[in-house]
Amino acid sequence: MIKSDAIRWLDGESQLRSYKLPEAERFGTHFCGNCGSLMPRQVPALGMVVIPAGSLDSDPGIEPMAHIFYESRAPWSCAAGGLPTFAEYPPPQPPSEKGVGEKGVGDK
């Protein structure tokens, strides 16, 4: 996640589509209407943007800090690798100032 004002679209914002499961408090996804790739999504309540790692063109310069929903992962899924694990969401913490910086996101 990154602060909303630390990122801007370069191109392709008009291609964004979204889906929110009506009965879920937090589940929602944004994707490219052209190719279906997951795309960043706003979290207005936090003033943050969730950026799927697969949508990045380069190394963001940050490392994973924990594994969430670890107890419900598939048995063949990744090991914790020494990172903290949480059965669900971790306890709330103030947003970090560290992020990917002033990066742009968009189609090529």
C-alpha positions as CSV (number, residue, x, y, z in Angstrom):
1,M,0.0,0.0,0.0
2,I,1.1,3.5,-0.6
3,K,-0.4,6.9,0.2
4,S,-2.9,8.0,-2.5
5,D,-1.1,11.3,-3.2
6,A,2.2,9.5,-3.8
7,I,1.1,7.8,-7.0
8,R,-0.5,9.0,-10.3
9,W,-1.8,7.3,-13.4
10,L,0.3,7.8,-16.5
11,D,-2.1,6.2,-18.9
12,G,-4.9,3.7,-19.1
13,E,-7.0,4.9,-16.2
14,S,-10.1,4.9,-18.4
15,Q,-9.6,1.1,-18.9
16,L,-10.1,0.4,-15.2
17,R,-13.0,-1.8,-14.2
18,S,-14.0,-2.9,-10.7
19,Y,-15.9,-5.5,-8.9
20,K,-17.0,-5.5,-5.2
21,L,-18.7,-8.5,-3.6
22,P,-21.8,-6.8,-2.1
23,E,-21.8,-8.8,1.2
24,A,-18.1,-8.4,1.9
25,E,-16.8,-5.5,3.9
26,R,-13.4,-5.3,2.3
27,F,-13.3,-7.5,-0.8
28,G,-13.1,-5.6,-4.1
29,T,-10.8,-5.7,-7.1
30,H,-9.8,-3.4,-9.9
31,F,-8.7,-4.8,-13.2
32,C,-7.8,-3.7,-16.7
33,G,-10.9,-3.9,-18.9
34,N,-8.7,-4.6,-21.9
35,C,-6.5,-7.6,-20.6
36,G,-7.9,-8.5,-17.2
37,S,-4.7,-7.7,-15.2
38,L,-5.2,-6.7,-11.6
39,M,-4.7,-3.0,-11.1
40,P,-4.2,-0.7,-8.2
41,R,-7.3,0.2,-6.2
42,Q,-8.1,3.1,-3.8
43,V,-8.9,2.5,-0.2
44,P,-10.6,5.9,0.6
45,A,-11.0,5.1,4.3
46,L,-7.2,4.9,4.7
47,G,-6.2,7.4,2.1
48,M,-4.1,4.6,0.5
49,V,-3.8,2.7,-2.7
50,V,-3.3,-1.1,-2.8
51,I,-0.9,-2.0,-5.7
52,P,-0.8,-5.6,-6.8
53,A,2.9,-6.5,-7.2
54,G,2.2,-8.1,-10.6
55,S,1.3,-4.7,-12.0
56,L,4.7,-3.2,-11.3
57,D,7.2,-2.8,-14.2
58,S,10.2,-2.6,-11.9
59,D,11.5,-3.5,-8.4
60,P,9.6,-1.3,-5.9
61,G,12.6,-1.3,-3.5
62,I,10.6,-2.8,-0.6
63,E,10.4,-6.3,0.8
64,P,7.5,-8.2,2.3
65,M,6.9,-7.5,6.0
66,A,4.5,-10.3,6.9
67,H,2.1,-12.9,5.6
68,I,-1.6,-12.3,6.1
69,F,-4.3,-14.9,6.1
70,Y,-1.5,-17.4,6.6
71,E,-3.6,-20.1,8.3
72,S,-6.0,-20.3,5.3
73,R,-3.4,-20.6,2.6
74,A,-3.2,-23.6,0.4
75,P,-1.1,-26.4,1.8
76,W,1.4,-26.2,-1.1
77,S,1.7,-22.4,-0.7
78,C,4.8,-20.5,0.4
79,A,6.5,-21.0,3.7
80,A,6.7,-18.1,6.2
81,G,10.4,-17.6,5.5
82,G,11.0,-16.0,8.9
83,L,8.4,-13.3,8.3
84,P,5.6,-12.7,10.9
85,T,2.3,-14.4,10.1
86,F,-1.3,-13.4,10.8
87,A,-4.4,-15.6,10.6
88,E,-6.3,-12.6,9.3
89,Y,-5.5,-8.9,9.0
90,P,-2.7,-7.7,11.3
91,P,-3.5,-5.2,14.1
92,P,-3.9,-1.6,12.8
93,Q,-0.7,0.5,12.5
94,P,-0.1,4.0,11.4
95,P,0.6,4.2,7.6
96,S,4.3,4.0,6.8
97,E,6.0,6.8,5.0
98,K,8.0,4.2,3.1
99,G,6.6,3.2,-0.2
100,V,7.4,3.1,-3.9
101,G,7.6,6.8,-4.1
102,E,6.3,9.0,-6.9
103,K,5.8,6.1,-9.4
104,G,3.4,6.2,-12.2
105,V,1.1,3.3,-13.1
106,G,-0.4,2.7,-16.5
107,D,-0.5,0.8,-19.7
108,K,2.5,0.6,-22.0
